Amino acid sequence: MNQARIRLATVTVAPFALALGIQLAVLLIVGDRLPDSLATHFDISGDSDRDPMSRTAALVASVLLFAGVGALWVVSALGSPLTARALKWLTAGGWALGGLLGYTLTATLFANLDATDSSAVRLPPWQLGVGAAVALAAAGLGLLLTRFVPNPGHEPTGDDGTTRIDLAEGELAGWSRRTGSGPLLAVGLATLTAGVFVAVAVSWRYGPMVCVIGLLALVFASAHVSVDRHGLTVRMGALSWPRVRVPLEDIDTASSRRINAVADYGGWGYRIRHKRTGFILRSGEAIVVRRANGREFAVTVADSATAAALLNTLVDRRKRG
């Protein structure tokens, strides 16, 4: 692992390690004032509404939670190349989640201090507001730290003026690149984590539904884009499914264009607009293919100019053949 990847992994896992460290320190300092069973679940009014959890079980659950979420965030950051903006969103989301979980779980410990009856323990609703403020502050710190972390997966984009690639007759060529969305990745991971919480703390009937939403967000948070003799192919998610393909015979021209995700397509993910569709993971450069029927298909990805130039060359070759 090179120095850039080590620094990225450190910044990514830091909020969860810090939150766990603070909670362990609190347990060490005030452990003698905590009851053997802790109130860990509260209703909207702040009253304890579930059976208490043993202090050991609460500690094990915290360690597993922070270790699991931290590992997910590190794998997401290092698993595939992301743009600098995507890494910033992913890092900020991790710090926000670490801050929120860290404050909430630590506040729960303080709520249990000197308690003789777990059913009488309260966690006032205003604590959630403080937790949200801590999450925002932590997100800001995470964004600040990304300035000192180089993106190990970022590569320079191609020359936007390139429209063709010089290939000899019969010479084969291909292009591929992974692309991803930090916001969608953060939303997917956070929703998946929330689903596990709901399943354990609320009901097994609702937890899986929340997990499914998180998994869907993760599927559409990354893609593998390739250009070859078959045309333009976009394979979504780690399993490369679902897949979208625009065959060469359906392509008129291809170009590299800068796209604003919200202004041009109304958001992120697989988007359908008037006379155009697209797999939009971020704002920035994209391959834009004009089909023979006049409709456009776009996918945001780095080095889109090279991909567009190769597509035009392959389309020309097919027309000549």
Secondary structure, DSSP 8 states (H G I E B T S, - for coil): --HHHHHHHHHHHHHHHHHHHHHHHHHHHHGGGS-SEE---B-TTSBB-S--EEHHHHHHHHHHHHHHHHHHHHHHHHHS---HHHHHHHHHHHHHHHHHHHHHHHHHHHHTTT-S-GGG-B--THHHHHHHHHHHHHHHHHHHHGGGS--TT------TT-------TT----EEEEEE-HHHHHHHHHHHHHHHHHHHHT-TTTHHHHHHHHHHHHHTTEEEEEEETTEEEEEETTTT-SEEEEEGGGEEEEEEEEE-HHHHHSSSEEEEETTEEEEESSSEEEEEEEETTS-EEEEE-TTHHHHHHHHHHHHHHHHH-
